[in-house]
């Protein structure tokens, strides 16, 4: 959203730009950060996109690349709530959060509000500079909070096939690499799309980076595939013991599985494209697609593939 007359609010300071122009927002950067933030961990991309569509959003850019974000939930008359504020770690210490807050607080549609609220764990000092303070009457405030809602939704989806007849139950496949940023994310998307309901794929990392590489999004879009609902996560965030098949993407070490794991462990040898150019990502993507297609064909021939 922009101002009431639909013109975006922008402020420049050298190579830095703060803008409310929604066309500038980089959803890969925003989702990559917020899906790992303590207040929104695991937020599905489609949920974030809906939140952004219905909010007044502020982006922070350095030389055209997005490095920060905030959004306001507001009726533009009486109330506003400040949410999802961040500056990428690589750009902190430059006064960007303060500049962002200056633009937010001066926005013409956020003047004369009766209440302007936010929640924070460790940024009280920043917000006090702009007039925010602890509630004067906290006993009057009530809320419903579920910080684990996205984990619960994902778990419900992952367990949705439990109790179904073996002939109808989807094969549960976990793809594992180190960073859970490139290879395993591609494999998860291919398996869920190409499996057409035959498999329920997920992915995790032995040492996840906490975000999906931007070029992973790019090359998967070229194949018409979305990574909506996927995020970089740890092995302990997925029920490894309940998987039928665990596929290692070519890690330096064999992918860990619980003692007594009854499913099948498969090791692929997929080169890691991380830090490479787009052509390297494309080559890795195409190799993973071929491996996934072979795996799906094997599952089709032998539905009990995951059994000993």
C-alpha angles and dihedrals in degrees: 000000000000131000122309089274090051096247114133119240113234137175126186129201109178108297091350122096130184111194141168091206104127090203090068096055116115105211092189091061094041096048092041090060102036094047086065100036116114092240098047106023112166096010108168114241093236090055091051091048090053091048091051093049090056098043140072100248131200122198127195116210134186115197088342097307118114114243103159145028146184134171134202125212104205148146086216090232115060111358142036135174121200113216145166096021116173145148116200111254092240090063102041121117094046099096093255095132090053092048090049091052092048090056092045095049093048096048108127093227092056098058125111095018119162092214132018113180141179141165126226140166101199113000100080092122092059096048095045087063087065099047102269117138140166113288112278091213107027090166087071094057123088131174146173111227130180109170091176096052095115093047089050092049091049091047091050089052092046091051095041093104096050114124095019120131112274090245091056101035117105118241110249111224127182122196115202133190133148105266101023086216105105125002103033091043090055091048092050092052094046093047095049093045100041093037091067093205097320093103137032106212131191136164140213142171135235087219105011120200091217095239140059115249113254092230089056088062091046099052093042091053087055086063092048093251127133127210092207111149094019124113139167109268145163126259089246089061092067129059096248093171090060095055122110094205131020115195122197111208095210105293123176087247131036111272110259119243129180120269108268094022106171099196130085124273117209125186120207125186105225118161114237110244094194111133090012128114126263093270089058090050090049092051091050091047093052092047091051092048090054092049092048092050090052091049092050091049089052091050090050091054095042115028089183092062091125095057126094 
